[in-house]
Amino acid sequence: MQYLRVCYENPGSHLNCCRCDKCIRTILSFRVAGVPLPPAFAKDVSNRQVRRKRLHGERSVRQWLEAARGAERRGLGGAGWVQAIHTAVRRNRRRWRLRRFTQPLIPLRNRIRKLFRGSPLSRRELAVRTGSAKTEHRDSS
């Protein structure tokens, strides 16, 4: 178990990052199985990390929910990390619904920006393009 490698976020390294989707799901799978965290993972994940995880697509949601269901079948449904999984799923689905409504408005937003700023870029993107630092913007306020 000390050589288990699931991470794709650390290219060129033999270590798991303990932050990416695959690492977190694998760590949670060990919790569901009732097995202690193997030495291949340098650190455990927090409930906050699980809660704040950005999921990409329904496939990812299904994988996370499967871990939660497995934990619930084992009587671990009240654990904080299981509740954190459900929170992450709700947050991501809410984010996707909101994006579905805001996505069609992006061309309008860009036209308004172009009208007032001369460019469809955001202020941050303009600052990066022109080379002005974020701290300079704060100092001028």
C-alpha positions in Angstrom: 0.0 0.0 0.0 2.9 2.4 0.4 3.5 2.4 -3.4 -0.2 3.0 -4.4 -0.3 5.8 -7.0 -3.6 7.2 -8.1 -2.7 10.8 -8.7 -2.5 12.4 -12.1 -1.8 15.9 -10.7 1.8 15.3 -9.8 3.5 14.5 -13.1 7.1 13.4 -12.7 6.6 12.6 -9.1 5.7 9.2 -7.5 3.7 10.9 -4.7 -0.1 11.4 -4.5 -1.0 15.1 -4.1 -3.9 14.4 -1.7 -5.9 17.3 -3.2 -7.1 16.2 -6.6 -10.4 14.4 -7.3 -8.9 11.0 -7.6 -6.8 11.2 -4.5 -9.7 12.5 -2.4 -12.1 9.8 -3.8 -9.5 7.1 -3.1 -9.0 8.3 0.5 -12.8 8.4 1.0 -13.0 4.9 -0.4 -10.5 3.7 2.2 -12.7 5.3 4.9 -15.8 3.5 3.5 -13.9 0.2 3.6 -12.9 0.8 7.2 -9.2 0.6 6.2 -6.7 3.0 7.7 -5.1 5.5 5.4 -2.2 3.9 3.5 1.3 5.4 3.7 1.0 6.3 0.0 -1.0 9.3 1.0 1.0 11.9 2.9 -2.1 13.5 4.6 -5.7 12.9 5.1 -8.4 15.1 3.6 -10.5 17.4 5.7 -14.3 17.7 5.6 -13.8 21.2 4.3 -11.7 20.0 1.4 -14.5 17.5 0.5 -17.2 20.1 0.9 -15.4 22.7 -1.3 -14.3 20.2 -4.0 -15.3 21.3 -7.5 -16.9 18.4 -9.4 -16.8 18.2 -13.2 -19.8 16.5 -14.7 -22.4 14.0 -13.7 -20.0 11.1 -13.9 -17.9 12.7 -11.1 -21.1 13.3 -9.1 -22.1 9.7 -9.4 -18.7 8.5 -8.2 -18.9 10.8 -5.1 -22.4 9.7 -4.4 -21.4 6.1 -4.7 -18.9 6.6 -1.9 -21.5 8.3 0.2 -24.0 5.5 -0.3 -21.3 2.9 0.5 -20.6 4.7 3.8 -24.4 4.9 4.6 -24.7 1.2 4.0 -21.9 0.6 6.5 -23.7 2.8 9.0 -21.4 5.8 8.6 -24.1 8.2 7.2 -23.8 10.6 10.1 -20.0 11.1 9.6 -19.0 14.6 8.8 -17.3 13.6 5.6 -20.4 11.9 4.3 -22.4 15.0 4.9 -19.6 17.0 3.2 -20.0 14.8 0.1 -23.7 15.6 -0.1 -22.9 19.3 0.4 -20.4 19.2 -2.4 -22.8 17.5 -4.8 -25.6 20.1 -3.9 -23.2 23.0 -4.4 -21.9 21.8 -7.7 -25.3 21.1 -9.1 -26.5 24.5 -8.0 -23.4 26.0 -9.7 -24.2 24.1 -12.9 -27.9 25.3 -12.9 -26.7 28.9 -12.4 -24.2 28.6 -15.2 -27.0 27.4 -17.5 -28.8 30.7 -17.0 -25.7 33.0 -17.1 -23.9 31.4 -20.1 -26.3 32.9 -22.7 -25.6 36.4 -21.1 -21.9 36.3 -21.7 -22.0 37.7 -25.2 -24.1 40.6 -23.9 -21.7 41.2 -21.0 -18.8 41.2 -23.5 -20.5 43.8 -25.7 -21.2 46.0 -22.7 -17.6 45.7 -21.6 -16.4 46.6 -25.1 -18.6 49.6 -25.2 -17.4 51.0 -21.9 -13.8 49.7 -21.7 -12.9 49.2 -25.3 -12.3 45.6 -24.6 -14.4 42.5 -23.8 -11.9 41.5 -21.2 -12.5 41.7 -17.4 -10.6 44.2 -15.3 -8.3 41.5 -14.0 -7.6 40.2 -17.6 -6.9 43.8 -18.7 -4.5 44.3 -15.8 -2.6 41.1 -16.6 -2.4 42.1 -20.3 -1.2 45.6 -19.6 1.2 44.3 -16.9 -0.1 46.3 -14.0 0.0 44.4 -10.8 -3.0 43.8 -8.6 -1.3 45.5 -5.7 -1.0 48.7 -7.7 -4.8 48.7 -8.2 -5.3 48.5 -4.5 -2.9 51.3 -3.7 -4.7 53.7 -6.1 -8.1 53.2 -4.3 
